[in-house]
Amino acid sequence: MTARVYLALLHYPVLDKDGRVVNTAVTNLDLHDLARLSRTYGLSGYFVVQSLPLQKKLIERLLGYWRTESAGDWNRTRQEAFEVLKLVDSLDEALGRIEAETGERPKVIGTSARLRPGVVGFPELRDKMTEGGSWIIVFGTGWGIEPGYLAERADYMVEPIDPGSGYNHLSVRAAAAIIVDRLVGDRKHHR
Protein backbone atom coordinates (compact mmCIF):
# COMPACT_ATOMS: atom_id res chain seq x y z
CA MET A 1 0.00 0.00 0.00
CA THR A 2 1.47 3.34 -1.03
CA ALA A 3 -0.96 5.45 0.97
CA ARG A 4 0.11 7.37 4.06
CA VAL A 5 -2.31 6.39 6.80
CA TYR A 6 -2.83 8.18 10.10
CA LEU A 7 -5.05 7.44 13.08
CA ALA A 8 -6.91 9.97 15.25
CA LEU A 9 -8.60 9.42 18.60
CA LEU A 10 -11.15 12.14 19.43
CA HIS A 11 -12.11 13.03 22.99
CA TYR A 12 -14.36 15.87 21.77
CA PRO A 13 -17.00 16.17 20.40
CA VAL A 14 -18.16 12.74 21.51
CA LEU A 15 -21.34 11.46 23.09
CA ASP A 16 -21.98 10.19 26.59
CA LYS A 17 -24.38 7.31 27.26
CA ASP A 18 -27.32 9.73 27.32
CA GLY A 19 -26.44 11.20 23.92
CA ARG A 20 -25.05 14.49 25.25
CA VAL A 21 -21.96 16.00 23.62
CA VAL A 22 -19.04 15.83 26.06
CA ASN A 23 -15.25 15.91 26.27
CA THR A 24 -14.04 12.57 27.64
CA ALA A 25 -10.99 11.94 29.78
CA VAL A 26 -7.93 10.35 28.26
CA THR A 27 -7.00 6.82 29.33
CA ASN A 28 -3.49 5.49 29.64
CA LEU A 29 -4.52 2.30 27.81
CA ASP A 30 -5.79 4.24 24.78
CA LEU A 31 -2.53 6.15 24.54
CA HIS A 32 -0.34 3.07 24.85
CA ASP A 33 -2.34 0.58 22.83
CA LEU A 34 -3.17 2.83 19.89
CA ALA A 35 0.45 4.04 19.70
CA ARG A 36 1.55 0.40 19.60
CA LEU A 37 -1.09 -0.39 16.97
CA SER A 38 0.04 2.57 14.85
CA ARG A 39 3.70 1.59 15.10
CA THR A 40 3.00 -2.11 14.40
CA TYR A 41 1.07 -1.34 11.21
CA GLY A 42 3.52 1.31 10.05
CA LEU A 43 1.03 4.17 10.23
CA SER A 44 2.43 7.62 9.57
CA GLY A 45 1.13 9.07 12.84
CA TYR A 46 -1.34 8.81 15.71
CA PHE A 47 -3.14 12.00 16.74
CA VAL A 48 -4.69 12.25 20.19
CA VAL A 49 -7.32 14.99 19.99
CA GLN A 50 -7.83 16.56 23.41
CA SER A 51 -8.36 20.26 24.09
CA LEU A 52 -8.84 20.34 27.88
CA PRO A 53 -5.74 21.92 29.50
CA LEU A 54 -5.52 19.50 32.46
CA GLN A 55 -5.98 16.48 30.20
CA LYS A 56 -3.29 17.79 27.85
CA LYS A 57 -0.96 18.32 30.79
CA LEU A 58 -1.49 14.69 31.84
CA ILE A 59 -0.75 13.43 28.32
CA GLU A 60 2.34 15.63 28.03
CA ARG A 61 3.59 14.35 31.39
CA LEU A 62 3.18 10.75 30.28
CA LEU A 63 4.87 11.45 26.94
CA GLY A 64 7.65 13.28 28.75
CA TYR A 65 8.39 10.18 30.78
CA TRP A 66 8.47 7.93 27.71
CA ARG A 67 10.97 10.24 26.03
CA THR A 68 13.51 9.78 28.84
CA GLU A 69 16.51 7.51 28.66
CA SER A 70 15.39 5.52 31.71
CA ALA A 71 12.01 4.75 30.10
CA GLY A 72 13.81 3.54 26.99
CA ASP A 73 16.05 1.34 29.11
CA TRP A 74 12.99 -0.11 30.81
CA ASN A 75 10.90 -0.72 27.66
CA ARG A 76 12.46 0.36 24.35
CA THR A 77 9.56 -0.90 22.19
CA ARG A 78 7.00 1.09 24.19
CA GLN A 79 9.17 4.18 23.88
CA GLU A 80 9.44 3.61 20.12
CA ALA A 81 5.65 3.28 19.81
CA PHE A 82 5.14 6.67 21.48
CA GLU A 83 7.26 8.35 18.79
CA VAL A 84 4.22 8.29 16.45
CA LEU A 85 1.87 10.01 18.96
CA LYS A 86 1.05 13.68 18.44
CA LEU A 87 -1.20 15.70 20.77
CA VAL A 88 -3.53 18.20 19.06
CA ASP A 89 -6.47 20.37 20.13
CA SER A 90 -8.78 19.42 17.26
CA LEU A 91 -9.25 17.15 14.29
CA ASP A 92 -8.86 20.21 12.08
CA GLU A 93 -5.40 20.79 13.58
CA ALA A 94 -4.47 17.16 12.81
CA LEU A 95 -5.69 17.57 9.22
CA GLY A 96 -3.64 20.76 8.90
CA ARG A 97 -0.50 19.05 10.19
CA ILE A 98 -0.92 16.19 7.74
CA GLU A 99 -1.47 18.63 4.88
CA ALA A 100 1.68 20.54 5.88
CA GLU A 101 3.64 17.27 6.00
CA THR A 102 2.33 15.69 2.80
CA GLY A 103 1.24 18.63 0.68
CA GLU A 104 -2.34 17.38 0.45
CA ARG A 105 -5.44 17.28 2.61
CA PRO A 106 -5.94 13.72 3.86
CA LYS A 107 -9.12 11.85 3.09
CA VAL A 108 -11.05 11.38 6.33
CA ILE A 109 -12.44 7.95 7.21
CA GLY A 110 -15.10 8.12 9.91
CA THR A 111 -15.92 5.18 12.16
CA SER A 112 -18.99 4.30 14.19
CA ALA A 113 -20.44 1.24 15.88
CA ARG A 114 -23.83 2.35 14.53
CA LEU A 115 -24.92 1.66 10.97
CA ARG A 116 -25.30 4.95 9.11
CA PRO A 117 -26.52 5.72 5.58
CA GLY A 118 -23.85 5.69 2.89
CA VAL A 119 -21.26 3.55 4.66
CA VAL A 120 -18.49 2.00 2.58
CA GLY A 121 -17.49 -1.64 3.00
CA PHE A 122 -13.98 -2.61 4.07
CA PRO A 123 -12.95 -4.16 0.71
CA GLU A 124 -14.11 -1.14 -1.30
CA LEU A 125 -12.41 1.35 1.02
CA ARG A 126 -9.23 -0.72 1.10
CA ASP A 127 -9.17 -0.64 -2.72
CA LYS A 128 -9.57 3.16 -2.70
CA MET A 129 -6.70 3.45 -0.22
CA THR A 130 -4.36 1.43 -2.44
CA GLU A 131 -4.59 4.24 -5.00
CA GLY A 132 -2.36 6.25 -2.65
CA GLY A 133 -2.66 9.64 -1.03
CA SER A 134 -3.03 10.52 2.63
CA TRP A 135 -5.76 9.07 4.82
CA ILE A 136 -6.78 9.50 8.45
CA ILE A 137 -8.98 6.99 10.26
CA VAL A 138 -10.94 8.77 12.99
CA PHE A 139 -12.14 7.00 16.14
CA GLY A 140 -14.13 8.44 19.02
CA THR A 141 -14.13 7.81 22.73
CA GLY A 142 -17.20 7.69 24.99
CA TRP A 143 -20.25 6.52 23.07
CA GLY A 144 -18.86 7.63 19.72
CA ILE A 145 -18.27 10.79 17.74
CA GLU A 146 -21.09 13.33 17.51
CA PRO A 147 -22.71 12.37 14.16
CA GLY A 148 -23.05 15.91 12.76
CA TYR A 149 -19.40 16.68 13.42
CA LEU A 150 -18.33 13.54 11.62
CA ALA A 151 -20.73 14.09 8.71
CA GLU A 152 -19.15 17.50 8.07
CA ARG A 153 -15.61 16.14 7.93
CA ALA A 154 -15.68 12.52 6.76
CA ASP A 155 -15.05 11.72 3.12
CA TYR A 156 -16.01 8.12 3.84
CA MET A 157 -17.81 6.33 6.67
CA VAL A 158 -16.56 2.77 7.00
CA GLU A 159 -19.13 0.12 7.81
CA PRO A 160 -19.43 -0.91 11.48
CA ILE A 161 -17.72 -4.09 12.61
CA ASP A 162 -20.33 -6.84 12.43
CA PRO A 163 -19.22 -10.31 13.55
CA GLY A 164 -22.80 -11.57 13.26
CA SER A 165 -23.30 -12.07 17.00
CA GLY A 166 -25.82 -9.26 17.43
CA TYR A 167 -23.52 -7.67 20.02
CA ASN A 168 -21.41 -4.67 19.06
CA HIS A 169 -19.86 -2.88 22.00
CA LEU A 170 -16.09 -3.07 21.54
CA SER A 171 -13.56 -0.87 23.27
CA VAL A 172 -12.11 1.77 20.97
CA ARG A 173 -8.78 -0.09 21.17
CA ALA A 174 -10.30 -3.36 19.95
CA ALA A 175 -12.32 -1.64 17.22
CA ALA A 176 -9.27 0.31 16.03
CA ALA A 177 -7.18 -2.86 15.83
CA ILE A 178 -9.82 -4.65 13.76
CA ILE A 179 -10.45 -1.70 11.43
CA VAL A 180 -6.76 -0.94 10.90
CA ASP A 181 -6.08 -4.59 10.14
CA ARG A 182 -8.96 -4.77 7.65
CA LEU A 183 -7.88 -1.59 5.86
CA VAL A 184 -4.10 -1.71 6.12
CA GLY A 185 -3.14 -5.26 7.13
CA ASP A 186 -1.34 -7.73 4.91
CA ARG A 187 -4.00 -9.62 2.97
CA LYS A 188 -1.88 -12.74 2.34
CA HIS A 189 -2.72 -13.81 5.89
CA HIS A 190 -6.47 -13.51 5.32
CA ARG A 191 -8.31 -16.13 3.32
N, C-alpha and C positions, 0 to 999 in steps of 0.2 A: 504494500500500500504506500503510495507516494504522498498521501495527504498528511498534513500536520494536524494532529488531533489534541485538543485540550479538554480538560474537565473543569467544571465549576460547581461548587456547593454553595447554594444560597441559604442564608439565614433570615433574609428579608427580601421581598414580602412573601411570607409563607402563611399557611393557615394553621390555626390550632384546632383541637378536636371539635369545637363548636362552630367552625367555619369563619372565625374572626381573623383578620390580618394581624400578624404579630412578627416580632423579631425574636428568633429562638437563640438559646445559648449554645455556644460551641461545645462539642465534646471531644475529649482527648482521643477517643477511639476513631472518630471521623477524621481527625487530622492525620493520625498515624496510618490508618488502614487505607484511606484514599490516596495518600502520598505513596504508599507502597504499591497500590494498584497502578497508579500512574507510572511509576518507575518501572514496574514489571512489564507493562505493556508498551513501554517506550513512548508514552505520551509526551507532548512538547511542554506541558505545564499543567499545574493544578491550582486553580484560583479558589481561595476561600473568601466568600463574599460576606463581610460582617462590618457594619458601620458603627456599632455601639462602642464608645471609647473604652469602657472597662473590659469588654470582651476582646477588643483588639489588643489591649495591653496584656491580657492573659495569653493570647496567641503569640504575641511578640516575645513574651517571656519564655514560653515553651520553645519557640524557634531559636531564641538566643542560646538556650541550653544546648540544643542539638547542633549548634554551630561551633561549640567548644571542642578543644582537643580531647578533653576527658570523656565527653560523650562519644566521640569517634572511637576512642580506645575501648569503651564499654560495648558499643554496638555500631560498627562501621556501616553495616547495610541500612540500618535505620537512619543514620545520619545522611547517607547518600540519598535515601528516599525523600527526605525533607528538602533536598536541593531543588526539587521541582515545585514546591509550594510557594505561592505568592498570595499575600494578603491584600485585598482591595475592598473599597467601600461599596462598590456597586457592580452589577453585571456590565453596565455601560463602560465602567472603567476597565474591566477585564477585556471587553471587546476592543477598546481603544489601544490597550497595550499590545494585544495580538496584532492589530492593524499596523501599529508602529513597528513591530518586530518583523512582520511578513510582507507588508506593503499592500495588504488586502483585508477587507472586513471578513471575519470568519462567518461561515454559515452556522446558524444556531440550531441545535437539536434539542428540543424540549422533551422532558420525560414526565410521566405521570402514572400512578397506579390505576387511575380511572380511565376508562375508554372515552375518548373524545372524537368528535367528527374530524374526518380528514387525516387520521393517523396513517403513517407509512410503516410498512412491514420491515422487519430486520433485513431480509435479503435485498429488498429494493433499495433501502437506505445504504446498506453496505456497498452495493454496486455504484451508487452515486458518489460515495466517498472515495472509491478507487480511482475516480477521475482526477483526483488531486484537490489542491486548494487547502484552505484552513477551515477547521471545524471545531466547534466547542459543544460538548455534551453537558447540558445543564440539569442538575439535580437539586431538589429542595429538601429541607429539613422539615420538622414538624409533621403536619398532615398534607404536605405538598405545597408547591408553588401556587400563588394566587393566579387563577386561570386567566384573568384579563391581562395581567403583567406578562405572562408567558405568550399569550396570543399576539401581543404587540411586538414581540421580539423574535419569536421562533420562526425560522424558515421551514422547519419540519418538526412534526410531533411524532416521535417513534411510538409504535404500539406498546401497550402495557405488557409486562411479563405475564404470561398465562400458561401455567403448567397443567391446566386442566383439572385442578383439584377443587376449584370453587373458592379457594382461600388465597387472598392476595394482600398480605400485610408484611412485606419484607422490610428489614432495616434499610436505610439508604446505602449502607456499605454493601450489603448483599445484592441489592438491586443494581448498584453501580458496577459491581464485579460481573454480574450476568450480562448487563447491557454492553459494557466495554468488550467483554469477550465475544459477544455476538456481532459487534460492529467492527472490531479491530483484530480479534484473535486469529490465530493461524488456522485456516480451514482444513488443512490436511489431517488434523486430529478430530474432525467432526464428520461423522458419516450419516 
